[in-house]
Amino acid sequence: MESVVTPRTVLHGERTSWAQAPPEVATWVEARLGSRVVHWDDRSGGMSTGIACVVTRDDARSLFVKAVNGSENPFALQLLTREAELSARLPDLPGVPRVLDAGVVPVADDVWWAMITPAAPGHTAQHPWRPPELTRVLRAWDPVAVILHETPWQDISRLPPFFTAWSALAADHADPWQPLVTSWLDREARLIELSSGTTHDQPVLSHLDLRADNIMLSDARTDQDAWFVDWAHPGLAARWVDLALLLADVVGSGADTCTGGPIDVMDIWRRHRIGSQYDPELLVCVVSGLAAALHRLARRPVDPQLPHRSRWAAAMSEQMAPFVRQHTVSVA
């Protein structure tokens, strides 16, 4: 069988296999399920290097288990506990699996945390993005966005600090992207101002991490064509932000026309139910802001707990660079 190579632009690391997990984790899961695990299927993708596995009970029902060793990886523990907490506050959403159980799993001197949700059937959206899959995702996301935007929420977006990379690059004359800074500083300030919403464009509940490895596409034609997972970062943001982040992932995957791909993200923005109500410049600024942030991340020392993050950031920013340069204002 031909091995499947995960594109560099998909965030993925070497995860802990279910077979490698301490027996206490399986015991905890089986106690919550009320039945034995008779089959398991490890999954890849995402920031964490912990367990991500579809387990099948002896009654043939499948569920998804995420678990991390919080003693070894406090950052992953923070993300998973945050996901469990915030997911429990979400309304019922089409295509969003509910958290069935979550909690601490004592393992000798370590502290593990595990979370169980229904298994989202299908496969993750692929990189480079393909037009039919993007169409399916946008169609499935629309009813989710409608409910999200009507849901009261307290936490604000964490995006603005992430959009400050151009300001940081302004002082780094050794960075190869530094000559582009002049074109982006004013636009970066405007993006930071508008991405959190305004008096006339009230912020709404948003996913804030829409990218291919957080989206599952059904392999069979069902009422639910796509599933949206990993809700560790929901918060209040301008109503156009989720669409812009998703299209930024399309650009980073190498599927936009600027890198010879088949998808014109600017055209999709102009025709979309939400995007059509806003200046395409907002999409341009989101893509460039993320590109600069990922470019800087790729140039930092590699985090030994997340070595795959640097490789992913480098691949994404490399694919985004043509889009950034295409929309950079020339300075004489």
ZITAJO-V799909 format. One record per residue. N is the residue number from 1. NEAR is the number of other C-alpha atoms within 10 Angstrom. D_CENTER is the distance of its C-alpha to the mean C-alpha in Angstrom with 1 decimal. Layout:
N:NEAR:D_CENTER ; N:NEAR:D_CENTER
This chain:
1:3:29.8 ; 2:4:27.8 ; 3:5:24.8 ; 4:6:21.3 ; 5:6:19.9 ; 6:13:16.1 ; 7:14:15.5 ; 8:16:14.9 ; 9:23:12.1 ; 10:27:9.9 ; 11:24:8.7 ; 12:23:11.4 ; 13:19:14.3 ; 14:16:17.5 ; 15:20:17.0 ; 16:20:19.9 ; 17:17:21.7 ; 18:23:23.0 ; 19:12:26.4 ; 20:9:26.0 ; 21:15:25.1 ; 22:14:28.0 ; 23:11:30.1 ; 24:14:29.5 ; 25:20:25.9 ; 26:17:27.2 ; 27:14:30.0 ; 28:16:27.8 ; 29:21:25.7 ; 30:15:28.9 ; 31:11:30.5 ; 32:13:27.7 ; 33:15:27.8 ; 34:11:31.6 ; 35:13:31.9 ; 36:16:31.6 ; 37:20:28.7 ; 38:11:30.4 ; 39:12:27.6 ; 40:18:24.2 ; 41:13:21.6 ; 42:16:19.2 ; 43:18:15.6 ; 44:22:13.6 ; 45:18:10.1 ; 46:21:7.7 ; 47:20:8.9 ; 48:27:11.9 ; 49:23:15.2 ; 50:27:16.4 ; 51:24:17.4 ; 52:24:15.2 ; 53:22:18.0 ; 54:22:19.4 ; 55:25:22.9 ; 56:19:25.8 ; 57:17:28.6 ; 58:13:32.2 ; 59:10:32.2 ; 60:11:29.7 ; 61:11:26.8 ; 62:19:23.4 ; 63:20:20.9 ; 64:23:17.6 ; 65:24:18.0 ; 66:19:15.8 ; 67:28:18.0 ; 68:31:18.2 ; 69:23:21.3 ; 70:19:21.1 ; 71:14:24.3 ; 72:13:22.9 ; 73:16:19.4 ; 74:14:19.5 ; 75:15:16.0 ; 76:22:14.5 ; 77:22:17.0 ; 78:14:16.0 ; 79:18:12.3 ; 80:25:13.6 ; 81:21:16.5 ; 82:16:14.5 ; 83:19:12.4 ; 84:23:15.8 ; 85:15:17.5 ; 86:17:15.2 ; 87:20:14.7 ; 88:15:18.5 ; 89:9:19.0 ; 90:17:17.2 ; 91:13:19.6 ; 92:13:20.0 ; 93:16:17.5 ; 94:19:18.0 ; 95:21:15.5 ; 96:22:14.0 ; 97:20:15.6 ; 98:18:17.5 ; 99:17:17.9 ; 100:15:21.4 ; 101:15:22.1 ; 102:20:20.9 ; 103:14:23.0 ; 104:16:24.6 ; 105:21:26.1 ; 106:14:29.0 ; 107:14:29.5 ; 108:9:32.5 ; 109:7:31.7 ; 110:11:27.9 ; 111:16:25.7 ; 112:23:23.1 ; 113:23:20.7 ; 114:24:19.8 ; 115:21:18.1 ; 116:24:19.1 ; 117:20:17.7 ; 118:17:19.0 ; 119:18:17.8 ; 120:23:15.9 ; 121:18:18.2 ; 122:15:17.4 ; 123:14:15.3 ; 124:20:11.8 ; 125:22:11.6 ; 126:21:13.2 ; 127:20:13.3 ; 128:21:15.2 ; 129:22:14.4 ; 130:17:17.6 ; 131:15:19.1 ; 132:8:19.9 ; 133:14:16.5 ; 134:18:15.0 ; 135:12:18.0 ; 136:15:17.4 ; 137:21:13.8 ; 138:14:15.1 ; 139:13:18.1 ; 140:20:16.4 ; 141:20:14.1 ; 142:15:17.2 ; 143:13:18.9 ; 144:18:15.9 ; 145:21:15.7 ; 146:13:19.5 ; 147:14:19.5 ; 148:22:16.8 ; 149:18:18.8 ; 150:10:21.9 ; 151:13:20.8 ; 152:12:22.2 ; 153:17:20.0 ; 154:8:20.9 ; 155:13:18.0 ; 156:17:17.4 ; 157:22:14.3 ; 158:15:13.5 ; 159:19:12.7 ; 160:17:16.3 ; 161:10:16.9 ; 162:13:14.0 ; 163:22:16.0 ; 164:19:19.2 ; 165:23:19.0 ; 166:28:21.8 ; 167:18:24.1 ; 168:14:23.7 ; 169:22:24.4 ; 170:17:27.6 ; 171:11:29.3 ; 172:13:28.4 ; 173:10:31.0 ; 174:9:30.3 ; 175:13:26.8 ; 176:10:26.9 ; 177:17:24.8 ; 178:16:27.1 ; 179:14:29.4 ; 180:18:26.7 ; 181:19:26.3 ; 182:16:29.2 ; 183:16:27.5 ; 184:22:24.3 ; 185:18:25.5 ; 186:12:26.8 ; 187:19:23.8 ; 188:22:21.5 ; 189:16:23.6 ; 190:13:23.5 ; 191:21:19.7 ; 192:19:19.6 ; 193:12:22.3 ; 194:17:20.9 ; 195:22:17.2 ; 196:22:18.2 ; 197:20:20.6 ; 198:12:24.4 ; 199:6:27.6 ; 200:6:27.8 ; 201:14:24.1 ; 202:13:23.2 ; 203:23:19.7 ; 204:24:18.1 ; 205:26:15.6 ; 206:27:12.0 ; 207:24:8.6 ; 208:22:7.4 ; 209:21:3.5 ; 210:22:4.5 ; 211:24:4.4 ; 212:26:7.1 ; 213:22:6.6 ; 214:17:5.3 ; 215:23:8.3 ; 216:21:11.9 ; 217:24:14.9 ; 218:19:18.3 ; 219:11:20.9 ; 220:10:23.6 ; 221:8:24.5 ; 222:8:24.0 ; 223:10:23.6 ; 224:15:19.9 ; 225:20:18.5 ; 226:28:14.7 ; 227:24:12.8 ; 228:26:9.6 ; 229:21:8.6 ; 230:20:7.2 ; 231:25:8.7 ; 232:19:9.1 ; 233:20:8.9 ; 234:23:10.7 ; 235:21:13.6 ; 236:27:16.1 ; 237:28:15.5 ; 238:19:17.4 ; 239:23:17.0 ; 240:23:16.0 ; 241:28:13.0 ; 242:20:10.4 ; 243:23:12.3 ; 244:23:12.5 ; 245:20:8.8 ; 246:21:8.6 ; 247:27:11.9 ; 248:26:11.1 ; 249:25:8.9 ; 250:29:12.1 ; 251:29:14.2 ; 252:30:12.5 ; 253:28:13.0 ; 254:24:16.6 ; 255:23:17.2 ; 256:26:18.4 ; 257:15:22.2 ; 258:20:22.4 ; 259:17:21.8 ; 260:10:23.9 ; 261:17:21.3 ; 262:15:22.1 ; 263:22:19.8 ; 264:17:21.0 ; 265:22:18.0 ; 266:16:20.7 ; 267:12:22.7 ; 268:15:19.9 ; 269:22:19.3 ; 270:15:23.0 ; 271:12:23.4 ; 272:13:20.6 ; 273:11:21.8 ; 274:15:19.9 ; 275:21:19.6 ; 276:14:23.3 ; 277:12:24.2 ; 278:13:22.9 ; 279:11:23.8 ; 280:16:21.9 ; 281:13:22.2 ; 282:20:19.3 ; 283:23:17.0 ; 284:21:18.9 ; 285:23:18.4 ; 286:22:14.6 ; 287:26:14.4 ; 288:27:17.1 ; 289:25:15.8 ; 290:25:12.5 ; 291:28:14.7 ; 292:28:17.2 ; 293:21:14.9 ; 294:23:13.5 ; 295:25:17.2 ; 296:20:18.5 ; 297:19:16.1 ; 298:19:17.3 ; 299:13:20.9 ; 300:9:20.9 ; 301:9:22.4 ; 302:14:20.3 ; 303:10:19.1 ; 304:8:21.0 ; 305:14:18.7 ; 306:18:15.6 ; 307:16:17.5 ; 308:21:14.8 ; 309:23:12.6 ; 310:21:15.5 ; 311:20:15.9 ; 312:23:12.4 ; 313:25:12.8 ; 314:20:16.3 ; 315:22:15.5 ; 316:27:13.0 ; 317:27:15.4 ; 318:18:18.3 ; 319:21:17.1 ; 320:28:16.5 ; 321:20:19.9 ; 322:17:22.1 ; 323:21:20.3 ; 324:21:20.8 ; 325:15:24.4 ; 326:11:25.1 ; 327:14:24.4 ; 328:16:26.1 ; 329:12:29.4 ; 330:10:32.2 ; 331:8:34.3 ; 332:3:37.9
